[in-house]
């Protein structure tokens, strides 16, 4: 097969890009021709080493755009991406080609749907987040700081400012969502990959009814280091420091529990949190190697996210390291944790309940028992790249067969 991976970024800047890049390399290792199509560089050097052809448009995202107005136009409808992807698909054997869309909202825009639809190529879509069905991508009201249960694009949705910044950006996202529906992308996808029970439950009523849904777990990059011999050191948080991630609740809970959290990451709340919680240790972003070392040495990973998430890789990576996880009961990360065995659930947004969970795991015997259970349970059924790629290959075969079925 010729697999065209479509993603905003050609380097790892988060879970979406990591899965897309790892999947591309895994498919190439199994003999498929793989083309990685992205908007934002730099290009991960491992793609070329894995013999993955890369087409990178060297366009900006919101973090690198010099003109916010020009970027708004790009991210609403990226004509350059539409043209470049169209040119790529025009030269493909459609009987053997699958376009797999991993990410488009950060730079590529809905315009990729027009190229895919015009070419008539088999299309698969992985829902790493919720932009396919929700204009702000998260079923989360950033102003109210709570999960949003409004019907996407309903009057109640359109009229409320749920954006993290202002209603002007919400209006732009609403317009983009209208264009998404008209782009041909939802109509082109015959197979949709979901990555958690929670994700499927909250989005199923809004997904294209003709598209079959498949549960395929993300691959987890982990090495079996064996069970821990000691309970570990600090309570650790790894990720972006923003409101929906719940890190402020972690800092407050740690203060109430009398423990010092170690926080690896950065984001808009860092300055405020450092000022309010001088007892916490803020490390900033760390390399993947440093993150793995931090996870392995942690007493527990705390994942306090207050929005739904998709399938947070950090939770699974910690469990693979033999590190228990304290996870919010509002997010999909809870599906990986057996509460009371491999970690603990706590009530989302409740600093007191999170403090309670931290006190439980402050006990060395409890922490060590949960550590060993986490390691044993994960490695009894690990989420390997080979397993992921095998499931994806089967899905691609079904998507190619869909092209041969007569329209109903």
Steps between C-alpha positions, in 0.01 A plus 500: 500500500587865466407669828483878517515620860348849532592704808561860599855449629796307360664481842382388841335785688241289680314172497333544161821553308676226694239242404497616136880485470535169685224350286668623180830341597331178608315470171818565302681227695234255380569574136237759418572816309431785742476871429477737794318822402526788749484877520740589782870413525763416594484145373581219743826349373381150582245514217772504235693232685187282490465565124188708541460761230412836656324796346517793741353835392711692756200702610445651846272398780357740759824492700723596206276720283640849447163634387200384701262633234673306223507191718126532569440486126732199466350300783146570375570383144858415405509527121869405487430174684197426282705546184804304621296206631295500180818481292626209711175305473471561126803279440384210718354163414166530677460124517798484737500842670356598837502851646511487880417832664646544848489879546392809307377778741838652592613589148367286213134605539189330355632566149668158500149356482444661162817336362411159641140521379598611150752217466255235618768335712417260784502702821549404864480749788639468853324707767785614720272779625149623411542758222313275258182553704561797734609843374734564794634145489441394857138506619639738760387848602823684572318803644289296743790258553280195468402228256253621237187293432349728234420354159774615260387778264163534675371845595626452855843404364522785252387764747738419786864604528671175597836590345812530712560853369197686366183469294672630186711186492193289578325663202795413277485139618127488434559620144775242457270226627244596235774476237605163640151367434514631145860396431416140416713359781218358717339355188826347375597307812366145500673392822552696823744397772398582856744459786289477817154398617439849633593661168263277307217554746510881490550528123302212347179699441691754291725277288430439129238223507645318197848461653577180690666551838798299622674495836876495448724592791788737449845341512693560820875552480616308806775261606439233762738594781353246737307570819628761742675397818403820684185715506661797327545863590278801420154543356557610140300689239610504135330717241375840400428752775157618393156513657344196340789282616403553865854570617379776735291241684811284533702784652226580751447133587872451556505799735209355697659156510835643612701361206728665244388432142748496214357659186661448160348716231418856409207711395297813570441423869862445596573847633178514702552152645863566594391813687208331679678174584866569579526155660450323166795416276463624142742345251374633166502272198730201514638270229328163439788326675470729803124449508539122505753528782267729691208260455700200609612676817158639590284377783199569278412690186215743563275557198243758616349596161150648525408451133426174323841442334528222239743232608773677698831331422662621821269287713591181315870586491500541878325168557753330271773644721338345807377836625146524639275773362261729685250603233195724475175310457388742226762408242569197281821431691289332768443207260863397541495503880344238725417718799637350819731265310717686246420848622206707618216699348398830659207734444588736217580852615483406869828593669393341828430165335828518311680576827333191649634285216849642545491420870408141419799462269731677744504167684804305376341156518193615307708680238726197446206260471328724244829545315545127456136454401528780243807342343356150495163603355649719225756245382244219499344678199739774377395755239789443260564668166484163319158434645382847401632473145349156447157637594551802276597279204178303538305824515665629182403181319138557599517866390635399159220245465247773583595681179378205296156488658217662304358818651175446691 
